[in-house]
């Protein structure tokens, strides 16, 4: 069975067929789906999604591209959601999706950094792993992780160098790979995914975004994960079943609540 470590199943893009999408993923062999929030307004939707689908597990955080609308009160709300009494809500797997983004022009980096640092402090306080957004900001994210040590987590949509990958691994992180590696033109990423230590890799879809090559830019879904796994297995010259088993074990190692009964 496979684990999708990053899928926005609670997003509006799935409002019309979320139940069917979750069932299709389950039938395809996806045993667990990690569903991260992007802002406080999305927390209820993430909780509802994960309460309705037993294979879904929530993470709560404020995405770097959502901090423009965020306030200090949102950080208080985040802490309360993460520390919620079991039974009231599904326990959070992690703090996420949080991080930095230098790709979008005009983004307020200082504001991003402030909210990232404060969320790292919350993760450290509650001893939770984090799901990192690192687009065009890998070194800046690493600098903050060295300052504010957390228990590890996942560097989502990793697209850095082998040296940067090694730095994340030293800090207790796994590296997320998804649909981007299925594109034949992504030669550097495919080479990286083929050569990194297997113990450092987890799989993800980032659905509805980051579609694999065969969807031609269409809506991505967690049911695509087996084919993504097969592509990576071919790149690594290994059996798809062995890769699925290894990456799922890696996900459970870094997100211990995946081991908890639902």
Secondary structure, DSSP 8 states (H G I E B T S, - for coil): -EEES---TTSGGGTTTHHHHHHHHHHHTEEEEEEE-SSGGGHHHHHHHHHH-TTEEEEE---GGGGGG--HHHHHHHHHHHT--BTTB----EEEEEE---SSTT--HHHHHHHHHHHHHHHHHHT-EEEEE-TT-HHHHHHHHHHS--S-EEEET--S-HHHHHHHHHTTEEEEE-GGGGSTT-HHHHHHHHHS-GGGEEE---TTSS--GGGTT----GGGHHHHHHHHHHHTTS-HHHHHHHHHHHHHHH-GGGGS--
